[in-house]
């Protein structure tokens, strides 16, 4: 049996036992009553939990490929102790073969320090932290086994985690009214509307909502900052290892339409007109649609993300109608964002730790590199390939392996973050706090990215283990790890409370906001916390390469 299924079953038994206990919490929401269960945090604090709470109508049948429909009220008391079903998916990062999940998956979990059933007075309402999970918009979920409240709820915040549609079910676009696109992002938006209308019933303040996410979740957060229709649904934002300009989340011109045609071919559906194409897809099993993701790969699991955010036609309910590289029309909010030191291990470990795959990658680098590093659509891909070899590769095998890690770090995360931060600093007066996680603890996400024992530095997603009780980690936390956990939880909840990571709980150091795109001041989070400048400077080489968006701006140098 799949290990995740076992975990879900065990968790289901746990919550049923808890729900059956005396004094199970009850909340009266505008939609109806909810019965939850009690949990305890890492510090022993008793909290209330409400899981598998629907925020939208199941997106099945005629609602497949449509924007989410708000959930209707229910009669009686709804059981909010079940495990939220995951959306249909297959995880390429762990080389998962089976497809899991279901389409009826638009649920969220709410966790609150308030455990009795009395209404909370307005003066006692708490700031709300809403988490958007990562997974390349292909996989991931909001289950307590992955993103539980045990760390964050040692502080006075309300925590919400949501599911949203993934892969082609969430991000297919025909670029017209039949499937404009961005349905996964619109799901997130609908969850935020649900929170605005209902969170006070759990003791949350809908005037103080912080959205935060990691990887594709971090990119999602940034897209909400750029979306006119998300304006006013949140008040602070945290993007961990992902922004709107990462190449695996931003679709270049024409890509969405091409991928829609390819999907039609794979599933033997008519590619046009769009109405007939979507009608054909609605008749197919959801797992059959998700199974096509492997058919989009050109080599191994490349390119990583096929279906991305798109610029939609200017129709009612559109999420994004402006190029995310243009100055935003909405007002930014205070923003906290950053990267880990060795982000690229997300991809590089699978290459460098397996000799046969490494040899295949190096021997085919000229062909594979434009695909995996997302510059296949450049007018000069061969120029970029040669420049990457010159800048990142040395003369021995270890230097080449180190270079592979650095290319993924810079192209997937570091340079796109610089571009997004530059945009925010140039067009907003709101504070931007930057960080780089340099602390390597007893565990790392490299354990699931290709090597359960090797040390690849501070990997992509490593900050998550300090914010959440990640259950699949191999090694016990050290005393230093626990101190890091306390500090990161304090900084993140401080920011959610005040828009400033330095207060209300005072830190033993000062985290200063960035003053300009030139200076890029940031907090180096390590065994000691130090303010530094010029974040991710190595990655600026990508500004000089003839990528599709650089060519359009003529931003590459003559020497190329």
Secondary structure, 3 states (H helix, E strand, C coil): CCHHHHHHHHHHHHHHHHHCCCCCCEEEECCEEEECEEEECCCCCEEEEEEEEECECCCCHHHCCCCCCECCCCCCEEECECCCCCECECCCCCCCCCCECECCCCEEEEEECCCCCCCCCHHHCEEEEEEECCCCCCCCCCCHHHHCCCCHHHCCEEEEEECCCCHHHHHCCCCCCCCCCCHHHHHHHHHHHHHHHHHHHHCEEEEEEEEEEECHHHHHHHHHHHCHHHCCCCCEEEEECCCCCCCCCECCCCHHHHHHHHHHHHCCCCCCCHHHHHHHHHCCCHHHHHHHHHHHCCECCECCCCCCECCCCCCCCCCCCCCCCCCCCCCCCEEEEEEECECCHHHHHHHHCCHHHHHHHHHCHHHHHHHHCCCCCCCCHHHHHHHHHHHHCCCCHHHHHHHHHHHHHHHHHHHHHHHHHHHHHHHCCCCEEEEEECCCCCCCHHHCCCCCCCCCCCECCCCHHHHCCCCCCCCCCCHHHHHHHHHHHHHHHHHHHHCCCCCCCCCCCCCCCCCCCCCCCEEEECCCEEEECCCCHHHHHHHHCCCHHHHHHCCCCCCC
